[in-house]
Amino acid sequence: MVIVTTTADRPGVDQPEEVVRTPAELRRARVLGIVYIVMALGVLWFFAKGTTGDATFGLTRPQDRFSDFPDLTVPAAGSAYLVAVVLAFVGTVQLIRGFGKWTNAVLAVVLTLVLFSFLAWAAAGKSISMVGMMRGAISLGVPIALGALSGVLCERVAVINIAIEGMLLGGAFTGALVGSLFNSWLGLVAATLTGVLLAWILAVFAIRYRVDQIIVGVVINIFVLGLTGFLAFRLTERNPELNSASVFGPIGIPLLKDIPFIGPVFFDQNLFVYAMYIFTVALTFGLFRTKWGLRSRAVGEHPKAADTLGVNVYRMRYLNVMLGGALAGFGGAFFTLGAVGRFDDNMTAGRGFIALAAMIFGRWHPVGAVSGALLFGFADSMRIRLALVRPIPSEFLAMAPYIATIIVVAGLVGRARPPAADGQPYIKE
Amino acid sequence: MSDRTEAPVPEDAEATPDGDDNGRRFFEDITGINVDWRSAAIVPLLAVLTALVVGAFIVILSDTELLKKFGSEPLAALGDSWSLIAEAYSALARGAFGSVDAWSETLVSATPLIFTGLAVAIGFRAGLFNIGGQGQLIAGGMGALIIGFSFNLPSILHIPLALIAGILAGAIWGGMSGLLKARSGAHEVITTIMLNFIALFLMRWALKTEFIRVEGRQDPISKTIETSAYLPRLFGFLDNTQLRVHLGFVLALLAAWFIYWLLFKTTIGYEFRATGYNPDAARYGGMNVTRVYVLVMAVAGGAAGMGGAVEIQGLHHSVVDGFQGTLGFDAIALALLGRSHPVGVVLASLLFGALVSGGRTMQAQTDVPIDLILVVQALVIMFIAAPALIRAIFRVRTGKEVEQLTRGWS
């Protein structure tokens, strides 16, 4: 059968109004529309009804250069009503004709609006330091972001890295230990090397022995949890001087740090935050604009084809997994050298798994992964801040990242597609 | 699993197994009839031994005083190392098997492990990796708790009712992952990890609500279940309060038997295993793979949930955050160690129960913390998952080499 395509057959060309196409997209558009309208009702019911007073969001710190920059003050109920009206409108449009390629952007805007009305409700009649909350979001998000980048590196070459948690924890431990013995810079190096070592173990078992990658990852997590707990007890319990490293403090970037609100949030942080910016840019460029990146992605999508074209699949996998380990180990040092200076048993508390979630959330893209991580950091920071303002069950906020991840993997925010060969060992013929 | 002792095969035969061997392996996987128990036992035993030896080195290397001594008087230090290890491991052995109480504690520790181990093993049999034992256990514990304190019934009704609540809660929690996988293709590893955290936070929240929290306390501890929901102690008539082993252990053995029956004697179990062996073939053969995924995860969740219920009804009688320990994660080691066979899981659980119970004594009587047991567990899984390692160390023949238990993300 010969298919003759004319412009009339292609709805996208002939009927530009009709942006929704496949049945799956249609269903998703309808679901989203209903969700928006339900959200509008929710905002009315929970955040607008019976709320009084103004919500004040502090945008500066006393030590900032332009500390007289005004705070943001909004009427709590009024903004909730406004958000509800906007949501209802967006929901109706979504139901009637959809937003096509803008769907996810609209979703992001909608979620931001809901968040805003939630914050306004929580802060009604009170004041929340927005700058503090955002600073907290960045620093809580940093280890998650570095872990997520590690995941991106590994999974782009088709090695599943469940061991991010163990690498973070291992990095945190050696960072504190070596940081206390010598100095924090050496601690940083040691943490990075710990990550590399654990990644090497993952690589050897996953690539050479072709052991199930998820199982190796789980093993590394248990191993590191046990070993760090064991060593913390044996070494640092009796010699507390082995567990008191000096912490990398915030370094302000001249000029940039003086921008109101933006400056203190993004440009007056410690070196881990700046490293995160650099790694995000470098990885995005590296993966999508360099020979190395093209080869990595080829190895992850179709190793046999890559092999045929002369790419050394095993070497690419070893290289990227160990680079990923370096990132995660470095990120783990944040817990000790970037935050408190001492190691506590299981101090990463599942951040590695959130990193995994952030990576999936960001669809295996460095920028997406880091954005996801910062979003999770924000949820965490908000939980901590709001606990001081209003008695909200913080557990539900803590749960949000995990629920969001399930929603993402269930395909409700569009299909998240992993690298095609992800998790499969490669056997060279 | 496959028998390699009779017919010597070349070293690289695993990569391209000959037809005969493949057929036999398929037969074994489908029927669950294990031809050679000896070869199934040798790798786990060697793995545990090796792990304990490596653990000993870790104990020595983490003793700063001893390391210094190695520099000055190596011979004496060697003697000290020996006595250090002997002391630690004999405390371990005493805590596990040294007395009737120790035996009882070993069984108490093994009980929940059998349930969660079964939960992971069922998943493996159907080609699903259930990391969600933790969350399913919590769900089950909470289910049993609520029924346990809400009613006051005769024991004969109350005990099974609370158990069923636990099983159902766990089954729902596990079934969600199965449903998500079946309906949207969401990978069960991701969803079970996420559901673990969600269950954890839900429990923490619940422990603060008026409905769950014990009255007059501000710290998050739940109400205590009615004594009518308590699982009786097996040796309650002996009037020895140290003997904590309870009916849960018997229930665990029954659960293992049930899972064995389900997997190997029923059509459903056949479908589970066929799906695990090759989902495409199973689908082509007319099986409803979607339904299998949901059922497998629900059964697995039910097993773990029953473990949670048994822990609450038999041991803790109330819920605090932490009752779940790392039972759901240890289960992965158990399922691997027990070759995903109910009998294997029971034996592996007894071993780990002994390690945990002995580890507590070791921590109490010597300077060696119980975290060492985690390290040993991790090493055991590693050696089991990579038989090539054991083979390289001991030069013995092991079962099939590459065992891909999970399938990527998609």
Interface residues (C-beta under 8 A of the other chain):
Chain A: I160 I162 F205 Y209 R210 V211 D212 Q213 I214 I215 V216 V218 V219 I220 I222 F223 L225 G226 L227 G229 F230 L231 F233 R234 L235 N239 G350 F353 L356 A357 I360 P393 E395 F396 A398 M399 Y402 I403 T405 I406 V409 A410 G411 R417 P418 A421 D422 G423 Q424 P425 I427
Chain B: A15 I58 S62 D63 T64 F129 I131 L180 R183 S184 G185 A186 H187 V189 I190 T191 I193 M194 L195 F197 I198 F201 L202 R204 W205 K208 T326 F329 I332 A333 L336 D367 V368 P369 D371 L372 I373 L374 V375 V376 Q377 A378 L379 I381 M382 A385 A386 A388 L389 V402 E403 Q404 L405 T406 R407 G408 W409 S410
